[in-house]
Amino acid sequence: MTDTTTAPTATEEPVIHVLWINAGLSCDGDSVALTAATQPTIEEIALSALPGLPKIAVHWPLIDYECGPVQGADTFIEWFFKGERGEIDPFVLVVEGSIPNESIKKEGYWCGFGDDPATGQPITTSEWLDRLAPKALAVVAIGTCATYGGIHAMSGNPTGAMGVPDYLGWDWKSKAGIPIVNVPGCPIKPDNFAETLVYLLHQAAGSAPMIPLDEQLRPAWLFGATVHEGCDRAGYYEQGQFADAYDSPQCLVRLGCWGPVVKCNVPKRGWMDGLGGCPNVGGICIGCTMPGFPDKFMPFMDQPPGATVSTNASGIYGVLIRRLRSITVDTLDKEPRWRHTGQKLTTGYRKPW
């Protein structure tokens, strides 16, 4: 990676840095998932191989080769100190993992990222947010832990964990006027994040308008429809056909699927390279892209509230729909009556004389 601490000359292309902190309460599953992105791939982003994409430098623990002591010539953490000092500008701050409440841990800390040269003590993740967020072009929360707190923030947790918007404030905006961008998923759908990052980079280059977000700060074009609307099994719901086992191709609502009310595009887009997606491969939707996950969706594998009423109603009218369709299919799934074997034409042909 090129050292760009000095201002670029007139002939040099400016560099947009991506500072990635994965030191929140997290399993690093979002980082791992992103390696499977195909539209676009992380390599295409890192190498600026996409048309119109500005030159970027990615400082991501998963792929960065730099090491060494704090303030050394070849240390990964030094890039974050440069961001704090204003020596790299602009940069996009990516946060992975939920943010613990350090004020309830007087005798220590919950999670940190690098050491403070002045004290030799770890710098907490929340302190990095305090230092870097005001100077970032944009702040992106990747995965449900970083966006809404996720599993670590469920009822009864000891850490006081929260999402980035809970910590910075839901009305927070960067110095460029960009709200926090939430890309939820447990883990993230790889292409959803890759596409969002590319959008922000194009916006930084002046070639895209303000990123459109919904009221939960999710990219609107990715989370504007429900799982059900893009699910391969949705037609079975309409016809009142519901699975009673996971090896059935029918609708999974009675087995605990929350797809009809969860905003997520995974079934429609597939998990990797257009393939997979929870209900598509027999897994119920447990609502992992929603702010209420996991508390509001538990216990898993039980019918969601209202599912009994809706599935019973669907079962009643579904019988009628299937019967009417079977009549239509019976008439359409055969050749017209005027087609028959033989040489005589009976398709409305009229002799010209």
C-alpha positions as semicolon CSV with decimal commas, in nm:
position;residue;x (nm);y (nm);z (nm)
1;M;0,000;0,000;0,000
2;T;0,123;0,346;-0,091
3;D;0,195;0,602;0,179
4;T;-0,024;0,900;0,094
5;T;0,035;1,113;0,400
6;T;0,133;1,411;0,185
7;A;-0,109;1,594;-0,039
8;P;-0,122;1,459;-0,397
9;T;0,035;1,666;-0,669
10;A;-0,161;1,788;-0,967
11;T;-0,063;1,479;-1,166
12;E;-0,135;1,229;-0,889
13;E;-0,476;1,068;-0,857
14;P;-0,621;1,125;-0,508
15;V;-0,668;0,814;-0,296
16;I;-0,975;0,729;-0,090
17;H;-0,881;0,517;0,209
18;V;-1,105;0,254;0,366
19;L;-1,033;0,213;0,737
20;W;-1,192;-0,109;0,860
21;I;-1,236;-0,176;1,233
22;N;-1,346;-0,531;1,313
23;A;-1,283;-0,497;1,687
24;G;-1,642;-0,457;1,797
25;L;-1,821;-0,750;1,958
26;S;-1,819;-0,974;1,655
27;C;-1,730;-1,314;1,513
28;D;-1,567;-1,158;1,203
29;G;-1,830;-1,342;0,998
30;D;-1,898;-1,034;0,787
31;S;-1,532;-1,006;0,685
32;V;-1,527;-1,373;0,595
33;A;-1,855;-1,347;0,403
34;L;-1,727;-1,055;0,197
35;T;-1,454;-1,274;0,048
36;A;-1,739;-1,449;-0,138
37;A;-1,866;-1,131;-0,307
38;T;-1,897;-1,159;-0,685
39;Q;-2,091;-0,847;-0,794
40;P;-1,844;-0,692;-0,750
41;T;-1,559;-0,885;-0,591
42;I;-1,344;-0,738;-0,316
43;E;-1,047;-0,768;-0,553
44;E;-1,222;-0,548;-0,811
45;I;-1,287;-0,288;-0,543
46;A;-0,939;-0,297;-0,389
47;L;-0,770;-0,272;-0,728
48;S;-1,009;-0,001;-0,855
49;A;-1,086;-0,225;-1,150
50;L;-1,444;-0,103;-1,196
51;P;-1,518;0,178;-1,445
52;G;-1,527;0,519;-1,277
53;L;-1,408;0,390;-0,941
54;P;-1,153;0,620;-0,776
55;K;-0,819;0,488;-0,659
56;I;-0,855;0,340;-0,312
57;A;-0,641;0,188;-0,038
58;V;-0,808;-0,072;0,182
59;H;-0,685;-0,114;0,540
60;W;-0,873;-0,426;0,641
61;P;-0,737;-0,668;0,903
62;L;-0,843;-0,970;0,699
63;I;-0,617;-0,896;0,404
64;D;-0,364;-0,637;0,521
65;Y;-0,005;-0,759;0,524
66;E;0,139;-0,477;0,733
67;C;0,259;-0,546;1,085
68;G;0,506;-0,406;1,335
69;P;0,500;-0,196;1,651
70;V;0,276;0,104;1,708
71;Q;0,420;0,410;1,529
72;G;0,652;0,182;1,331
73;A;0,729;0,222;0,964
74;D;0,522;-0,082;0,864
75;T;0,236;-0,108;1,109
76;F;-0,127;-0,164;1,024
77;I;-0,268;0,039;1,312
78;E;-0,068;0,347;1,210
79;W;-0,318;0,414;0,928
80;F;-0,587;0,470;1,189
81;F;-0,368;0,718;1,374
82;K;-0,312;0,894;1,041
83;G;-0,686;0,915;0,995
84;E;-0,721;1,066;1,340
85;R;-0,447;1,322;1,268
86;G;-0,603;1,419;0,936
87;E;-0,310;1,289;0,732
88;I;-0,532;1,077;0,505
89;D;-0,840;1,245;0,366
90;P;-1,091;1,138;0,255
91;F;-1,149;0,804;0,419
92;V;-1,450;0,577;0,469
93;L;-1,478;0,419;0,813
94;V;-1,619;0,064;0,818
95;V;-1,721;-0,080;1,156
96;E;-1,780;-0,451;1,213
97;G;-1,925;-0,574;1,542
98;S;-2,148;-0,416;1,805
99;I;-2,025;-0,138;2,032
100;P;-2,015;-0,224;2,404
101;N;-2,090;0,030;2,674
102;E;-1,747;0,084;2,830
103;S;-1,893;0,301;3,107
104;I;-2,029;-0,011;3,281
105;K;-1,687;-0,182;3,286
106;K;-1,490;0,031;3,530
107;E;-1,228;-0,231;3,607
108;G;-1,129;-0,299;3,245
109;Y;-1,272;-0,281;2,895
110;W;-1,490;-0,492;2,670
111;C;-1,307;-0,463;2,338
112;G;-1,022;-0,264;2,189
113;F;-0,822;-0,208;1,872
114;G;-0,450;-0,135;1,898
115;D;-0,262;0,032;2,182
116;D;-0,231;0,394;2,282
117;P;0,140;0,490;2,248
118;A;0,109;0,731;2,540
119;T;-0,020;0,474;2,789
120;G;0,055;0,135;2,636
121;Q;-0,310;0,043;2,703
122;P;-0,562;-0,077;2,444
123;I;-0,773;0,185;2,271
124;T;-1,137;0,082;2,303
125;T;-1,353;0,045;1,996
126;S;-1,586;0,319;2,116
127;E;-1,291;0,556;2,157
128;W;-1,186;0,489;1,798
129;L;-1,538;0,585;1,690
130;D;-1,504;0,909;1,887
131;R;-1,170;0,982;1,722
132;L;-1,243;0,882;1,362
133;A;-1,614;0,933;1,294
134;P;-1,598;1,316;1,292
135;K;-1,323;1,305;1,028
136;A;-1,466;1,031;0,806
137;L;-1,626;1,092;0,469
138;A;-1,879;0,823;0,561
139;V;-1,934;0,570;0,837
140;V;-2,060;0,227;0,732
141;A;-2,184;-0,037;0,976
142;I;-2,144;-0,386;0,830
143;G;-2,348;-0,673;0,966
144;T;-2,635;-0,679;1,214
145;C;-2,408;-0,651;1,518
146;A;-2,267;-0,319;1,398
147;T;-2,598;-0,188;1,264
148;Y;-2,839;-0,271;1,547
149;G;-2,640;-0,456;1,813
150;G;-2,733;-0,806;1,702
151;I;-2,691;-1,111;1,923
152;H;-2,456;-0,931;2,162
153;A;-2,726;-0,673;2,237
154;M;-3,005;-0,917;2,315
155;S;-3,192;-0,894;2,643
156;G;-2,985;-0,975;2,949
157;N;-2,644;-0,919;2,791
158;P;-2,370;-0,795;3,029
159;T;-2,196;-0,556;2,788
160;G;-2,465;-0,297;2,713
161;A;-2,389;-0,364;2,346
162;M;-2,543;-0,142;2,079
163;G;-2,520;-0,064;1,711
164;V;-2,318;0,220;1,562
165;P;-2,629;0,443;1,518
166;D;-2,721;0,385;1,883
167;Y;-2,373;0,500;1,981
168;L;-2,326;0,797;1,746
169;G;-2,694;0,889;1,723
170;W;-2,949;0,805;1,456
171;D;-2,941;1,159;1,320
172;W;-2,561;1,168;1,301
173;K;-2,407;1,276;0,972
174;S;-2,052;1,279;0,849
175;K;-1,862;1,594;0,757
176;A;-1,981;1,527;0,400
177;G;-2,343;1,520;0,518
178;I;-2,379;1,143;0,475
179;P;-2,587;0,958;0,738
180;I;-2,460;0,637;0,892
181;V;-2,506;0,361;0,634
182;N;-2,636;0,034;0,779
183;V;-2,588;-0,289;0,582
184;P;-2,734;-0,558;0,810
185;G;-2,716;-0,936;0,785
186;C;-2,591;-1,214;1,011
187;P;-2,358;-1,248;0,835
188;I;-2,377;-0,986;0,564
189;K;-2,496;-1,082;0,216
190;P;-2,159;-1,036;0,040
191;D;-2,278;-0,851;-0,270
192;N;-2,500;-0,619;-0,066
193;F;-2,202;-0,472;0,113
194;A;-1,971;-0,472;-0,189
195;E;-2,234;-0,285;-0,390
196;T;-2,295;-0,036;-0,109
197;L;-1,925;0,038;-0,071
198;V;-1,891;0,091;-0,445
199;Y;-2,186;0,332;-0,437
200;L;-2,023;0,536;-0,161
201;L;-1,693;0,545;-0,347
202;H;-1,869;0,672;-0,659
203;Q;-2,045;0,930;-0,443
204;A;-1,709;1,036;-0,302
205;A;-1,582;1,077;-0,658
206;G;-1,881;1,298;-0,742
207;S;-2,036;1,051;-0,985
208;A;-2,336;0,941;-0,775
209;P;-2,605;1,130;-0,579
210;M;-2,662;1,098;-0,204
211;I;-2,705;0,733;-0,116
212;P;-3,078;0,654;-0,070
213;L;-3,149;0,504;0,273
214;D;-3,467;0,384;0,441
215;E;-3,574;0,492;0,792
216;Q;-3,351;0,223;0,945
217;L;-3,054;0,363;0,745
218;R;-3,039;0,063;0,511
219;P;-2,970;0,111;0,136
220;A;-3,324;0,147;0,005
221;W;-3,271;-0,043;-0,318
222;L;-3,140;-0,349;-0,132
223;F;-3,390;-0,363;0,156
224;G;-3,707;-0,227;0,000
225;A;-3,882;-0,563;-0,040
226;T;-3,948;-0,857;0,188
227;V;-3,795;-1,203;0,180
228;H;-4,137;-1,336;0,079
229;E;-4,159;-1,114;-0,228
230;G;-3,838;-1,260;-0,370
231;C;-3,872;-1,615;-0,237
232;D;-3,883;-1,918;-0,467
233;R;-4,156;-2,059;-0,241
234;A;-4,390;-1,758;-0,240
235;G;-4,630;-1,912;-0,491
236;Y;-4,700;-2,200;-0,253
237;Y;-4,812;-1,954;0,017
238;E;-5,065;-1,805;-0,222
239;Q;-5,198;-2,151;-0,301
240;G;-5,218;-2,249;0,066
241;Q;-4,949;-2,516;0,043
242;F;-4,722;-2,526;0,348
243;A;-4,428;-2,748;0,432
244;D;-4,438;-2,974;0,734
245;A;-4,073;-3,078;0,693
246;Y;-3,758;-2,900;0,575
247;D;-3,715;-3,126;0,272
248;S;-4,041;-2,997;0,124
249;P;-4,035;-2,741;-0,160
250;Q;-4,346;-2,568;-0,023
251;C;-4,378;-2,251;0,188
252;L;-4,194;-2,263;0,523
253;V;-4,410;-2,021;0,724
254;R;-4,561;-2,293;0,942
255;L;-4,211;-2,409;1,030
256;G;-4,123;-2,063;1,167
257;C;-4,021;-1,859;0,861
258;W;-4,055;-1,481;0,908
259;G;-4,011;-1,410;0,536
260;P;-4,343;-1,230;0,477
261;V;-4,243;-0,941;0,708
262;V;-3,861;-0,931;0,695
263;K;-3,687;-0,682;0,466
264;C;-3,410;-0,869;0,288
265;N;-3,318;-0,952;-0,072
266;V;-3,122;-1,273;-0,011
267;P;-3,372;-1,518;-0,168
268;K;-3,404;-1,305;-0,481
269;R;-3,035;-1,226;-0,521
270;G;-2,893;-1,553;-0,391
271;W;-2,616;-1,583;-0,138
272;M;-2,313;-1,621;-0,365
273;D;-2,302;-1,569;-0,740
274;G;-2,681;-1,584;-0,756
275;L;-2,708;-1,916;-0,575
276;G;-2,851;-2,000;-0,233
277;G;-3,047;-1,778;0,003
278;C;-3,198;-1,912;0,325
279;P;-3,553;-2,019;0,219
280;N;-3,430;-2,118;-0,127
281;V;-3,224;-2,398;0,027
282;G;-3,472;-2,505;0,297
283;G;-3,381;-2,269;0,581
284;I;-3,638;-2,049;0,754
285;C;-3,591;-1,672;0,770
286;I;-3,516;-1,567;1,129
287;G;-3,516;-1,192;1,063
288;C;-3,143;-1,124;1,091
289;T;-3,155;-0,801;0,886
290;M;-3,412;-0,638;1,115
291;P;-3,344;-0,400;1,408
292;G;-3,538;-0,628;1,646
293;F;-3,317;-0,931;1,586
294;P;-3,285;-1,162;1,770
295;D;-3,522;-1,082;2,059
296;K;-3,834;-1,010;1,854
297;F;-3,794;-1,324;1,643
298;M;-3,752;-1,579;1,919
299;P;-3,814;-1,860;1,979
300;F;-3,688;-1,963;1,636
301;M;-3,868;-2,240;1,448
302;D;-4,205;-2,151;1,601
303;Q;-4,483;-2,003;1,389
304;P;-4,461;-1,621;1,389
305;P;-4,753;-1,433;1,550
306;G;-5,038;-1,421;1,303
307;A;-4,901;-1,710;1,099
308;T;-5,178;-1,946;1,210
309;V;-5,448;-1,702;1,100
310;S;-5,281;-1,612;0,771
311;T;-5,189;-1,969;0,677
312;N;-5,536;-2,100;0,762
313;A;-5,692;-1,825;0,552
314;S;-5,448;-1,899;0,271
315;G;-5,530;-2,268;0,302
316;I;-5,902;-2,199;0,252
317;Y;-5,878;-1,978;-0,053
318;G;-5,576;-2,168;-0,177
319;V;-5,791;-2,478;-0,231
320;L;-6,022;-2,275;-0,458
321;I;-5,730;-2,114;-0,642
322;R;-5,565;-2,451;-0,706
323;R;-5,894;-2,595;-0,835
324;L;-5,955;-2,305;-1,074
325;R;-5,597;-2,319;-1,197
326;S;-5,618;-2,694;-1,251
327;I;-5,918;-2,638;-1,481
328;T;-5,728;-2,370;-1,673
329;V;-5,417;-2,587;-1,696
330;D;-5,626;-2,878;-1,820
331;T;-5,746;-2,668;-2,114
332;L;-5,412;-2,506;-2,190
333;D;-5,181;-2,804;-2,150
334;K;-5,291;-2,957;-2,480
335;E;-5,290;-2,858;-2,847
336;P;-5,586;-2,669;-2,999
337;R;-5,868;-2,891;-3,129
338;W;-5,799;-2,811;-3,495
339;R;-5,452;-2,963;-3,479
340;H;-5,451;-3,330;-3,563
341;T;-5,253;-3,587;-3,753
342;G;-5,298;-3,600;-4,126
343;Q;-5,237;-3,382;-4,427
344;K;-5,557;-3,178;-4,424
345;L;-5,521;-2,823;-4,291
346;T;-5,797;-2,721;-4,048
347;T;-5,650;-2,410;-3,890
348;G;-5,873;-2,159;-4,065
349;Y;-5,701;-2,202;-4,398
350;R;-5,909;-2,082;-4,694
351;K;-5,838;-2,176;-5,049
352;P;-5,743;-1,872;-5,260
353;W;-5,968;-1,994;-5,545
